[in-house]
Amino acid sequence: MVTMFSKFNPFTALKKAITEREKSDQGENPSSFNTRQEQEEAYEAIERGTLMVPLEKIVGSVGRYHDFDNQFRTPSHHVDDRLKSIISAMKEGKNMPPISLYQIKEGYFILDGHHRFRAAIELERSHIRARIVELLPSTNTLENKLYIEKISFRDKAGLTDSIDVTELGQTDHLEWQVEEHRRALQVEKKQEISFKQAAVDWYRTIYRPLATIIGNSGLVKSFPGRTVDDLYLYISVHQWEEGKKRKYGIGIDKLIPTDMEAFRHKMAEHKEQEYPEMKREITVFILFNVDGKYEQQIFDKLLALEEVTEVHTVHGSIDMIAKITLMRDLLSSDAEILSQFILSTIRQWKGVLSTQTLIPGMSRVKDQDRCHL
């Protein structure tokens, strides 16, 4: 008679043995589904439906790593007849069933449809239709908390894409905006509007225009590690939620009204390619004292600068005057841009003894088409 411990489960033991063999075969390859699933403790599953998925985001396979290499090619040297027939069918435009994917955060793993995926690559397609089951990460990391927060707002709002913020707690501001927009739409349309209906309209008429303006401005380059959506939140929260008074950068009020719905109506007048730029032109006069030996050299260097529109030598307490035109984004101060320009160029030149800057207050330029006697 054989005695077995009561807690022994042969199926659990078999599963453990298979998992250990897979780990041994796959090593610590981050694109391994089992490795990634265990690292993220991603076991809670959510059906995401059928969507178009970028091929570049499909990074691995579930259980068929022996049949395909890391490029999803079969190891045999002969022509794969099944792959060949699928490529032919796809070329003829025949409908193919969606492949099946597991999603863990930004990566996708093929459960079924390896040949269809490989055929899409061979045909140089960018996306493939797929049924998706997402496995939510549960390890207690800042990255995972942020990811869960972003997709929770996306799902609540019924959006396709997540808002890519880099700090926790920011989606509360997005929910505030959607709720404010929902109230405004209900007054306009005189009917009940759901949160999801308001969110879809907010995304199209408020979020997208402002995010596009910010993206086009290149402003995000000045904030390493931040995203366009981070700047969207910074600007929109200050303009629409907090209404903070600023000591500089007031020009942003002309582009982005302090009332969110006023901004929506303003943007409705423009097509996306016609959105205004988040930049402003400033004119500055720089007064120079220079070493006389270098006066001509400095004069020529100033003329060579794209920002300089006029240069004059004068007699008196100063030696030279230059008129410059700079472009700045609406969140920066004139002083910041001017200091950066002067310190990185003019103050580096030999022979420049001192400079003084004058920023005009009220200005008016008369017509240029007149004769001077």
C-alpha positions as CSV (number, residue, x, y, z in Angstrom):
1,M,0.0,0.0,0.0
2,V,1.3,3.4,-1.0
3,T,0.8,6.3,1.5
4,M,0.3,9.8,0.0
5,F,0.2,13.1,1.9
6,S,-3.3,14.5,2.0
7,K,-2.2,17.9,0.7
8,F,-0.4,16.5,-2.4
9,N,-2.1,17.6,-5.7
10,P,-0.7,15.9,-8.8
11,F,-2.0,18.6,-11.1
12,T,-0.2,21.3,-9.1
13,A,3.0,19.3,-9.1
14,L,2.8,18.8,-12.9
15,K,2.2,22.5,-13.4
16,K,5.1,23.3,-11.2
17,A,7.4,20.9,-13.1
18,I,6.3,22.4,-16.5
19,T,6.8,25.9,-15.2
20,E,10.3,25.1,-13.9
21,R,11.3,23.5,-17.2
22,E,10.0,26.6,-19.1
23,K,12.0,28.8,-16.8
24,S,15.1,26.7,-17.5
25,D,14.6,26.8,-21.2
26,Q,13.8,30.5,-21.4
27,G,16.2,31.8,-18.7
28,E,15.6,35.3,-17.5
29,N,14.6,36.6,-21.0
30,P,12.4,39.7,-20.2
31,S,10.4,38.9,-23.3
32,S,9.5,35.5,-21.9
33,F,5.8,35.5,-21.0
34,N,6.3,33.3,-17.8
35,T,9.1,35.5,-16.6
36,R,7.3,38.7,-17.2
37,Q,4.1,37.4,-15.6
38,E,5.9,36.3,-12.5
39,Q,7.9,39.5,-12.2
40,E,4.8,41.6,-12.5
41,E,2.6,39.2,-10.5
42,A,0.1,39.6,-13.4
43,Y,-2.7,37.2,-12.8
44,E,-5.9,39.2,-12.7
45,A,-7.4,39.0,-16.2
46,I,-9.6,41.5,-18.0
47,E,-11.1,41.0,-21.5
48,R,-10.2,44.0,-23.7
49,G,-12.1,42.9,-26.8
50,T,-10.8,43.0,-30.4
51,L,-8.4,45.9,-31.3
52,M,-5.7,46.8,-33.8
53,V,-2.3,46.2,-32.1
54,P,1.0,47.6,-33.4
55,L,3.3,44.7,-34.5
56,E,6.2,46.3,-32.7
57,K,4.5,45.9,-29.3
58,I,4.2,42.1,-29.7
59,V,7.3,41.0,-27.9
60,G,6.9,37.3,-27.1
61,S,5.0,34.0,-27.2
62,V,2.9,32.1,-24.7
63,G,4.1,28.4,-24.6
64,R,5.4,28.1,-28.2
65,Y,9.0,29.4,-27.7
66,H,10.3,25.9,-28.9
67,D,8.5,26.3,-32.3
68,F,9.6,29.9,-33.2
69,D,12.9,31.9,-32.8
70,N,13.0,35.4,-31.4
71,Q,11.9,36.7,-34.8
72,F,8.8,34.4,-34.8
73,R,10.3,32.2,-37.6
74,T,10.1,28.4,-37.5
75,P,13.5,26.8,-37.0
76,S,13.2,24.5,-40.0
77,H,15.1,25.6,-43.1
78,H,12.4,24.5,-45.6
79,V,9.7,26.9,-46.7
80,D,6.8,27.0,-44.2
81,D,3.8,26.0,-46.3
82,R,1.3,27.2,-43.8
83,L,2.9,30.6,-43.6
84,K,3.1,30.8,-47.4
85,S,-0.7,30.1,-47.7
86,I,-1.5,32.6,-45.1
87,I,0.6,35.3,-46.8
88,S,-1.1,34.5,-50.1
89,A,-4.6,34.8,-48.5
90,M,-3.7,38.1,-46.9
91,K,-2.4,39.4,-50.2
92,E,-5.8,38.6,-51.8
93,G,-7.6,40.5,-49.1
94,K,-9.2,37.5,-47.4
95,N,-10.5,38.1,-43.9
96,M,-8.3,36.4,-41.3
97,P,-9.5,35.6,-37.8
98,P,-7.9,37.9,-35.1
99,I,-4.9,36.5,-33.3
100,S,-5.1,36.0,-29.5
101,L,-2.8,38.0,-27.2
102,Y,-2.1,38.3,-23.6
103,Q,-1.2,41.9,-22.6
104,I,1.1,42.8,-19.6
105,K,1.4,46.5,-19.4
106,E,2.8,47.8,-22.8
107,G,3.9,44.3,-24.1
108,Y,1.8,41.7,-25.9
109,F,2.4,37.9,-26.0
110,I,0.9,35.6,-28.7
111,L,-1.4,32.9,-27.4
112,D,-2.7,31.9,-30.9
113,G,-1.9,33.2,-34.4
114,H,1.9,33.0,-34.7
115,H,1.8,32.4,-38.4
116,R,-0.7,35.2,-39.0
117,F,1.6,37.5,-37.0
118,R,4.6,36.4,-39.0
119,A,2.7,36.9,-42.3
120,A,1.8,40.5,-41.3
121,I,5.5,41.1,-40.7
122,E,6.5,39.7,-44.1
123,L,3.9,41.9,-45.7
124,E,5.4,44.9,-43.9
125,R,2.1,45.8,-42.1
126,S,2.2,48.0,-39.0
127,H,-0.8,46.6,-37.1
128,I,-2.8,43.3,-36.7
129,R,-6.3,42.6,-35.4
130,A,-6.2,40.8,-32.1
131,R,-8.4,39.6,-29.3
132,I,-6.8,40.8,-26.1
133,V,-6.8,39.6,-22.5
134,E,-4.9,41.9,-20.2
135,L,-3.2,40.6,-17.1
136,L,-3.0,43.4,-14.6
137,P,0.3,43.8,-12.7
138,S,0.1,43.7,-8.9
139,T,3.7,44.1,-7.7
140,N,3.9,47.1,-5.3
141,T,6.0,49.4,-7.5
142,L,5.5,53.1,-8.4
143,E,5.5,52.2,-12.0
144,N,2.7,49.7,-11.6
145,K,0.6,52.0,-9.4
146,L,0.9,54.7,-12.0
147,Y,0.0,52.2,-14.8
148,I,-3.1,51.0,-12.9
149,E,-4.2,54.6,-12.2
150,K,-3.9,55.6,-15.9
151,I,-5.8,52.6,-17.3
152,S,-8.5,53.0,-14.6
153,F,-9.2,56.5,-15.8
154,R,-9.0,55.4,-19.5
155,D,-11.5,52.6,-18.8
156,K,-13.8,54.8,-16.7
157,A,-13.8,57.4,-19.4
158,G,-14.3,54.9,-22.2
159,L,-11.2,56.1,-24.1
160,T,-9.0,54.1,-26.4
161,D,-5.7,55.6,-25.3
162,S,-4.3,56.4,-21.8
163,I,-3.2,59.9,-20.8
164,D,0.5,59.5,-20.3
165,V,1.2,61.3,-17.0
166,T,4.3,60.5,-14.9
167,E,3.0,61.3,-11.4
168,L,0.5,59.6,-9.2
169,G,-2.8,61.4,-8.3
170,Q,-3.0,63.4,-11.5
171,T,-6.0,61.6,-13.0
172,D,-8.2,63.2,-10.4
173,H,-7.7,66.5,-12.2
174,L,-8.7,64.8,-15.5
175,E,-11.9,63.5,-13.9
176,W,-12.7,67.0,-12.6
177,Q,-12.4,68.4,-16.2
178,V,-14.6,65.7,-17.6
179,E,-17.2,66.3,-14.9
180,E,-17.1,70.0,-15.5
181,H,-17.5,69.4,-19.2
182,R,-20.4,67.0,-18.6
183,R,-22.3,69.7,-16.7
184,A,-21.7,72.3,-19.5
185,L,-22.9,69.8,-22.2
186,Q,-26.0,69.1,-20.2
187,V,-26.9,72.8,-20.1
188,E,-26.1,73.2,-23.8
189,K,-28.0,70.1,-25.0
190,K,-30.7,70.2,-22.3
191,Q,-30.4,66.4,-21.7
192,E,-28.6,64.0,-19.5
193,I,-25.0,63.2,-20.5
194,S,-23.1,60.3,-19.1
195,F,-19.6,60.5,-17.8
196,K,-18.3,58.4,-20.8
197,Q,-20.2,60.5,-23.3
198,A,-18.7,63.7,-21.8
199,A,-15.2,62.1,-21.6
200,V,-15.2,61.2,-25.3
201,D,-16.3,64.8,-26.2
202,W,-13.8,66.3,-23.8
203,Y,-11.0,64.2,-25.3
204,R,-11.9,65.4,-28.8
205,T,-12.7,69.1,-28.2
206,I,-10.5,70.0,-25.2
207,Y,-7.7,67.6,-24.5
208,R,-6.6,66.9,-28.1
209,P,-6.5,70.6,-29.1
210,L,-4.4,71.7,-26.1
211,A,-2.2,68.6,-26.2
212,T,-1.6,69.2,-29.9
213,I,-0.7,72.9,-29.3
214,I,1.8,71.8,-26.6
215,G,3.3,69.1,-28.8
216,N,3.7,71.4,-31.7
217,S,5.5,74.0,-29.5
218,G,8.4,71.7,-28.6
219,L,8.0,72.9,-25.1
220,V,8.4,69.4,-23.7
221,K,12.1,69.4,-24.7
222,S,12.7,71.8,-21.8
223,F,11.4,69.4,-19.3
224,P,13.4,66.1,-19.4
225,G,11.6,63.1,-18.2
226,R,8.2,64.8,-18.7
227,T,5.5,64.2,-21.3
228,V,3.2,66.3,-23.4
229,D,0.4,65.1,-21.1
230,D,2.3,66.3,-18.0
231,L,2.5,69.8,-19.5
232,Y,-1.2,69.5,-20.5
233,L,-2.1,68.9,-16.8
234,Y,0.2,71.6,-15.6
235,I,-1.2,74.2,-17.9
236,S,-4.9,73.1,-17.7
237,V,-4.9,72.8,-13.9
238,H,-3.5,76.3,-13.5
239,Q,-5.8,77.8,-16.1
240,W,-9.0,76.1,-15.4
241,E,-9.0,74.6,-11.9
242,E,-6.8,76.7,-9.7
243,G,-6.9,80.0,-11.6
244,K,-3.5,81.0,-10.1
245,K,-2.3,84.6,-10.8
246,R,1.1,84.6,-12.5
247,K,3.8,87.2,-12.4
248,Y,4.9,86.4,-15.9
249,G,3.7,84.4,-18.9
250,I,0.4,86.3,-18.9
251,G,0.3,86.0,-22.7
252,I,-0.9,82.4,-22.3
253,D,-4.4,83.8,-21.3
254,K,-4.8,85.1,-24.9
255,L,-4.2,81.6,-26.3
256,I,-5.8,79.5,-23.6
257,P,-8.7,81.3,-21.9
258,T,-9.1,80.7,-18.1
259,D,-12.5,79.2,-18.8
260,M,-12.3,75.6,-20.1
261,E,-15.5,75.8,-22.2
262,A,-14.4,79.1,-23.7
263,F,-11.2,77.3,-24.8
264,R,-13.3,74.6,-26.4
265,H,-15.4,77.1,-28.4
266,K,-12.3,78.9,-29.5
267,M,-10.6,75.7,-30.7
268,A,-13.8,74.7,-32.6
269,E,-13.1,77.6,-34.9
270,H,-9.8,76.0,-36.1
271,K,-8.8,72.9,-37.9
272,E,-6.0,71.0,-36.3
273,Q,-3.4,72.3,-38.7
274,E,-4.6,75.8,-38.0
275,Y,-4.1,75.6,-34.2
276,P,-2.2,78.7,-32.9
277,E,1.4,78.4,-31.8
278,M,2.3,78.5,-28.1
279,K,5.0,81.1,-28.8
280,R,5.4,84.9,-28.6
281,E,7.8,87.3,-30.2
282,I,9.7,89.7,-28.0
283,T,11.9,92.7,-29.1
284,V,14.9,93.8,-27.0
285,F,17.5,96.5,-27.4
286,I,21.0,95.7,-26.1
287,L,23.4,98.5,-25.2
288,F,27.1,97.7,-25.4
289,N,30.4,99.0,-24.0
290,V,33.2,97.4,-26.0
291,D,37.0,97.4,-26.3
292,G,37.7,99.6,-29.3
293,K,40.2,97.1,-30.7
294,Y,37.3,94.5,-31.1
295,E,34.5,96.9,-32.2
296,Q,34.4,95.8,-35.9
297,Q,34.7,92.2,-35.0
298,I,31.8,92.4,-32.5
299,F,29.8,94.4,-35.0
300,D,30.2,91.6,-37.6
301,K,29.4,88.9,-35.1
302,L,26.2,90.6,-34.2
303,L,25.1,90.9,-37.8
304,A,25.7,87.2,-38.3
305,L,23.2,86.3,-35.5
306,E,19.8,85.4,-36.9
307,E,18.1,87.0,-33.9
308,V,19.8,90.4,-34.5
309,T,17.8,92.7,-36.9
310,E,19.7,96.0,-36.5
311,V,23.2,97.1,-35.2
312,H,24.4,100.7,-34.7
313,T,27.6,102.2,-33.4
314,V,27.0,105.4,-31.5
315,H,29.0,108.1,-29.7
316,G,28.5,108.8,-26.0
317,S,28.4,106.7,-22.8
318,I,27.7,103.6,-24.8
319,D,29.5,102.2,-27.9
320,M,26.9,100.1,-29.7
321,I,23.2,99.3,-29.9
322,A,21.7,96.1,-31.2
323,K,18.0,95.3,-31.8
324,I,17.2,91.6,-31.4
325,T,14.0,89.6,-31.8
326,L,13.5,86.4,-29.8
327,M,10.7,83.8,-29.7
328,R,9.7,82.3,-26.4
329,D,7.0,79.9,-25.3
330,L,4.2,81.3,-23.2
331,L,5.3,79.6,-19.9
332,S,8.8,81.3,-19.9
333,S,9.5,84.8,-18.8
334,D,11.2,87.4,-21.1
335,A,14.1,87.6,-18.6
336,E,14.8,83.8,-18.8
337,I,15.0,83.8,-22.6
338,L,17.0,87.0,-22.8
339,S,19.5,85.9,-20.1
340,Q,20.0,82.5,-21.8
341,F,20.6,84.2,-25.2
342,I,23.0,86.8,-23.9
343,L,25.0,84.5,-21.7
344,S,25.4,81.8,-24.4
345,T,26.5,84.3,-27.1
346,I,27.4,87.9,-26.6
347,R,28.9,87.7,-23.1
348,Q,31.3,85.0,-24.4
349,W,32.9,87.3,-26.9
350,K,36.2,88.9,-26.4
351,G,36.1,92.7,-26.2
352,V,32.5,92.9,-24.7
353,L,33.1,94.9,-21.5
354,S,29.4,95.3,-20.4
355,T,25.8,95.1,-21.7
356,Q,22.5,96.6,-20.7
357,T,19.1,95.4,-21.9
358,L,16.0,97.5,-22.6
359,I,12.7,95.8,-23.1
360,P,10.2,98.1,-24.7
361,G,6.9,98.8,-22.9
362,M,4.4,100.4,-25.3
363,S,5.6,100.3,-28.9
364,R,4.4,101.4,-32.3
365,V,6.2,101.1,-35.6
366,K,5.3,103.6,-38.3
367,D,5.0,102.7,-41.9
368,Q,8.3,102.0,-43.7
369,D,7.3,103.2,-47.1
370,R,8.3,106.8,-46.7
371,C,11.2,109.0,-48.0
372,H,13.7,110.4,-45.5
373,L,15.5,113.6,-46.4
